[in-house]
Amino acid sequence: MTATGGTPENSERPSGRPAGQPAGKRAAVLRLGRIAGVPVEVDSGFLFVAVLLSTPYWLAGRPATMALGVAFVALLGISVLVHELAHSKVAGFFQIPSQAIRLNAFGGVAHLKAMPKTPWKTVAILLAGPLGNLLLYGLFEALQGLTTRETPPLLRAFLEVGSWINLSLGLFNLLPAFPLDGGRSAYVLLAPLMGNRASGLIIALCGLALVAALVVFSFNYGLWLIVIALILAQPNLAVLKNAWRHTA
């Protein structure tokens, strides 16, 4: 979940996009119209990953848990959309228009017309996404605090799922790995000090360490972590391969 930017091997001021991060691949796209003035699209990759992550709800086979599976997909879409809108709105504060938002297999991307040349502005745009999720987490927690014993269990479960999704998205995106906002922010801050290649290499190695940790945790917490690990592995391996090619 991120905003578009440049590449570490670029000699220009870094904007945080890792080398080798894949350009958008062709996928079936559903256009939702404009939200807050920004065109919004959902591609088949997002729907596939969302349904896959909600598999435990479907496998339970009970109407209530299957309803939560539908709610999970909807809440994930809303949470990612809030994340990308936060990127777009902070970019708009810096007079940078957002051309579109697309929810995809990586979560989502806000296509901005450009990224700022000033590092702190770039970091502000990148970190706005996780902050938006953490604020939404606080809202869900506040709503949970208003529930009573008479509150329908399904509604309480809905609020718990929304809270968990946004806390997870907010904290996870702050981690130092590509293409996460935390990794790209770290790259923007480190590149002027260490150089584009070294900074990209350090963050990519952190990203691959995170991938390994997710694989290990998947044995105890579910194979859905493997899905996230696979999504993270590709861009970090691409940055590592690019750094190796330029040093060989």
C-alpha positions in Angstrom: 0.0 0.0 0.0 1.8 3.0 -1.2 2.1 6.0 -3.5 4.0 5.9 -6.8 7.6 7.2 -6.9 11.1 6.8 -8.4 13.8 4.1 -8.1 16.9 3.7 -6.0 19.2 3.3 -9.0 18.0 6.7 -10.2 20.5 9.5 -9.7 17.7 12.0 -8.9 16.6 12.7 -5.3 15.0 9.5 -4.1 11.3 9.2 -3.8 11.1 5.7 -2.2 10.1 3.3 -4.9 12.4 0.2 -4.9 14.3 -0.9 -8.0 12.5 -3.6 -9.9 9.2 -3.0 -8.3 6.8 -4.3 -10.8 4.8 -2.0 -13.0 1.1 -2.6 -13.1 0.3 -5.9 -14.8 -2.9 -6.3 -16.8 -5.8 -7.5 -14.7 -9.5 -7.3 -14.8 -10.4 -3.8 -13.4 -13.6 -2.6 -11.8 -14.0 1.2 -11.8 -15.9 2.4 -8.7 -16.1 6.0 -9.8 -14.7 9.0 -7.9 -14.3 9.1 -4.1 -13.3 12.5 -2.6 -12.6 13.6 -6.2 -10.1 10.8 -6.9 -10.9 8.0 -9.5 -11.0 4.6 -7.7 -10.5 1.2 -9.2 -10.3 -2.4 -7.9 -8.5 -5.1 -9.8 -8.9 -8.9 -9.7 -5.6 -9.3 -7.8 -7.0 -7.4 -4.7 -10.2 -9.5 -4.7 -8.3 -12.7 -5.0 -6.0 -11.9 -2.1 -8.9 -10.5 0.0 -11.0 -13.7 -0.5 -7.9 -15.9 0.2 -7.1 -14.1 3.5 -10.8 -14.5 4.6 -10.7 -18.3 3.9 -10.9 -19.2 7.6 -14.4 -17.6 7.8 -15.6 -19.4 4.7 -14.3 -22.8 5.9 -16.2 -22.5 9.2 -19.4 -23.1 7.2 -21.7 -21.3 9.6 -23.9 -18.4 8.3 -22.5 -16.0 11.0 -18.9 -16.7 10.2 -19.5 -16.7 6.4 -21.2 -13.3 6.9 -18.0 -12.2 8.7 -16.0 -13.4 5.6 -18.0 -11.0 3.5 -17.5 -8.3 6.1 -13.7 -9.0 6.1 -13.4 -8.5 2.3 -15.5 -5.3 2.6 -13.6 -3.9 5.6 -10.3 -4.7 4.0 -11.3 -2.8 0.9 -12.5 0.2 2.9 -9.4 0.2 5.1 -7.0 0.1 2.1 -9.0 2.8 0.4 -8.7 5.0 3.5 -5.0 4.3 3.5 -4.6 5.4 -0.2 -6.9 8.4 0.2 -4.7 9.6 3.1 -1.7 9.4 0.7 -3.7 11.4 -1.9 -5.0 14.1 0.5 -1.6 14.8 2.0 -0.1 15.0 -1.5 -2.9 17.4 -2.4 -1.9 19.6 0.6 1.5 19.9 -1.2 -0.3 20.8 -4.5 0.4 17.3 -6.0 -2.8 15.9 -7.6 -3.8 12.3 -7.3 -4.6 10.7 -10.7 -6.2 7.5 -9.5 -6.3 5.0 -6.7 -6.2 1.3 -7.5 -6.7 -1.6 -5.0 -4.5 -4.5 -6.1 -2.7 -7.6 -4.9 -0.2 -5.5 -3.1 -3.0 -3.8 -1.2 -3.3 -0.6 -3.2 -1.5 2.3 -4.8 -2.2 6.0 -5.1 -1.0 7.2 -8.5 0.2 10.7 -7.9 1.2 13.1 -10.7 4.7 13.4 -9.0 6.5 12.9 -5.8 8.0 15.9 -3.9 11.7 16.7 -4.3 11.8 17.5 -0.6 12.4 14.3 1.5 10.3 15.4 4.5 7.3 16.0 2.2 7.8 12.6 0.6 7.9 11.0 4.0 4.8 12.9 5.1 2.9 11.5 2.1 4.1 8.0 2.7 3.4 7.9 6.4 -0.1 9.4 6.0 -1.4 6.0 4.8 -0.5 4.0 8.0 -1.6 7.0 10.1 -5.0 6.9 8.4 -5.3 3.2 9.4 -4.3 3.8 13.0 -6.9 6.6 13.2 -9.5 4.2 11.8 -8.4 1.6 14.4 -9.0 4.1 17.1 -12.5 4.8 15.7 -13.3 1.0 15.7 -12.0 0.7 19.3 -14.1 3.7 20.4 -17.2 2.1 18.8 -16.4 -1.2 20.6 -16.3 0.7 23.8 -19.9 1.8 23.2 -21.2 -1.7 22.8 -23.3 -3.4 25.6 -24.5 -6.9 26.4 -27.5 -6.2 24.2 -25.3 -5.5 21.2 -25.7 -8.3 18.6 -22.7 -10.6 18.6 -22.3 -10.2 14.8 -22.0 -6.4 15.2 -19.4 -6.8 17.9 -17.4 -9.3 15.8 -17.7 -6.8 12.8 -16.1 -4.0 14.9 -13.4 -6.4 16.2 -12.5 -7.4 12.6 -12.4 -3.7 11.5 -10.2 -2.9 14.5 -7.8 -5.8 13.8 -7.5 -5.0 10.1 -6.6 -1.4 10.6 -4.2 -2.0 13.5 -2.5 -4.6 11.3 -2.3 -2.4 8.2 -1.1 0.6 10.2 1.7 -1.2 12.0 2.7 -3.5 9.2 3.1 -0.7 6.8 5.6 1.0 9.1 8.0 -1.9 8.9 11.3 -1.3 7.0 10.7 -3.3 3.8 9.8 -2.6 0.2 7.2 -1.7 -1.0 5.8 -0.8 2.5 5.6 2.9 3.4 8.0 2.4 6.3 10.6 0.9 4.0 10.2 3.6 1.4 10.3 6.3 4.1 13.5 4.8 5.5 14.9 4.8 1.9 14.1 8.4 1.4 15.9 9.4 4.6 18.9 7.1 4.2 19.7 7.6 0.5 21.1 11.1 0.9 23.4 9.8 3.7 24.4 6.4 2.4 23.7 6.5 -1.4 20.8 5.0 -3.3 22.2 1.5 -3.7 23.4 0.9 -0.2 20.1 2.2 1.3 18.1 0.1 -1.0 20.2 -3.0 -0.2 19.8 -2.5 3.6 16.0 -2.1 3.4 15.7 -5.1 1.0 17.7 -7.3 3.4 15.3 -6.2 6.2 12.4 -7.0 3.9 13.7 -10.5 3.3 14.3 -11.0 7.0 10.6 -10.1 7.5 9.6 -12.6 4.7 11.5 -15.3 6.6 9.8 -14.4 9.9 6.4 -14.5 8.2 7.1 -18.0 6.9 8.2 -19.2 10.3 5.1 -17.7 12.0 2.8 -19.2 9.4 3.3 -22.6 11.0 1.6 -21.4 14.2 -0.7 -18.6 12.9 -1.9 -19.8 9.6 -0.8 -20.2 6.0 -2.3 -16.8 5.1 1.0 -15.3 6.3 2.6 -17.2 3.4 0.5 -15.1 1.0 1.9 -11.9 2.6 5.4 -13.3 2.5 5.2 -14.1 -1.2 3.9 -10.6 -1.9 6.8 -9.0 0.0 9.5 -11.3 -1.4 9.3 -10.2 -5.0 10.1 -6.5 -4.7 12.8 -7.0 -2.1 14.5 -9.7 -4.1 14.3 -7.4 -7.1 16.1 -4.7 -5.2 18.7 -7.2 -4.0 19.3 -8.5 -7.5 19.7 -5.0 -8.8 22.2 -4.1 -6.2 24.2 -7.3 -6.8 24.2 -6.7 -10.6 25.7 -3.2 -10.1 28.4 -4.4 -7.7 29.4 -7.4 -9.7 
